[in-house]
Amino acid sequence: MPQVTIFTNHGCSACQAAKQFLNEHGVSYVERNIGDDPEARDELIRQGFRAVPVIRIGGEAMVGFSAMKLRRMLGL
């Protein structure tokens, strides 16, 4: 499975839901919290993202959390 990276921020309920989904499905991921990591924040801004979560799987990215779309992206 390609690497899964999730960009999050403190107090983001959609971020928590996305992480819970990944954990429940046994998907390992790298979390980058933009509140703690200015480099991660700058990376998202450069790529045109203005909201979190951003979930990156291989070369595909999703903004927000949709269980159906995440299942498709993961091949579940």
C-alpha positions as CSV (number, residue, x, y, z in Angstrom):
1,M,0.0,0.0,0.0
2,P,1.3,3.5,-0.8
3,Q,2.2,5.7,2.1
4,V,-0.7,7.5,3.7
5,T,-0.1,11.0,5.1
6,I,-2.7,13.0,6.9
7,F,-2.4,16.7,7.5
8,T,-4.3,17.8,10.6
9,N,-4.8,20.6,13.1
10,H,-5.8,20.8,16.8
11,G,-9.5,20.8,17.4
12,C,-10.4,19.5,14.0
13,S,-13.3,17.0,14.3
14,A,-13.0,15.9,10.7
15,C,-9.3,15.2,11.3
16,Q,-10.2,13.0,14.3
17,A,-12.9,11.2,12.3
18,A,-10.4,10.5,9.5
19,K,-7.7,9.2,11.9
20,Q,-10.3,7.0,13.6
21,F,-11.4,5.5,10.3
22,L,-7.7,4.8,9.4
23,N,-7.1,3.2,12.8
24,E,-10.3,1.1,12.6
25,H,-9.2,-0.2,9.2
26,G,-5.6,-1.0,10.3
27,V,-4.1,1.6,8.0
28,S,-0.8,3.0,9.1
29,Y,-0.2,6.7,8.4
30,V,2.0,9.6,9.0
31,E,0.3,12.5,10.8
32,R,1.6,16.1,10.2
33,N,-0.1,18.6,12.4
34,I,0.0,22.1,10.9
35,G,-0.4,23.7,14.3
36,D,2.8,22.1,15.4
37,D,4.7,21.9,12.1
38,P,5.0,25.2,10.2
39,E,6.8,23.3,7.4
40,A,3.7,21.1,6.9
41,R,1.4,24.2,6.9
42,D,3.6,25.9,4.3
43,E,3.6,22.8,2.2
44,L,-0.2,22.7,2.1
45,I,-0.5,26.4,1.3
46,R,2.0,26.0,-1.6
47,Q,-0.1,23.2,-2.9
48,G,-3.3,25.3,-2.8
49,F,-4.9,23.6,0.2
50,R,-6.6,25.9,2.8
51,A,-8.4,23.3,5.0
52,V,-7.7,20.2,6.8
53,P,-7.7,17.3,6.9
54,V,-5.8,16.6,3.7
55,I,-5.2,12.9,3.2
56,R,-2.5,12.0,0.7
57,I,-2.3,8.4,-0.5
58,G,0.4,8.0,-3.1
59,G,-0.1,10.7,-5.7
60,E,-3.8,11.3,-4.8
61,A,-5.1,13.8,-2.2
62,M,-8.4,14.3,-0.6
63,V,-9.5,17.4,1.4
64,G,-11.9,16.8,4.2
65,F,-13.2,13.4,5.3
66,S,-15.5,11.1,3.3
67,A,-15.5,7.5,4.4
68,M,-16.7,6.4,1.0
69,K,-14.0,8.3,-0.9
70,L,-11.3,7.1,1.5
71,R,-12.4,3.5,1.1
72,R,-12.1,3.9,-2.7
73,M,-8.7,5.5,-2.4
74,L,-7.5,2.7,-0.1
75,G,-9.1,0.0,-2.2
76,L,-11.2,-1.3,0.7
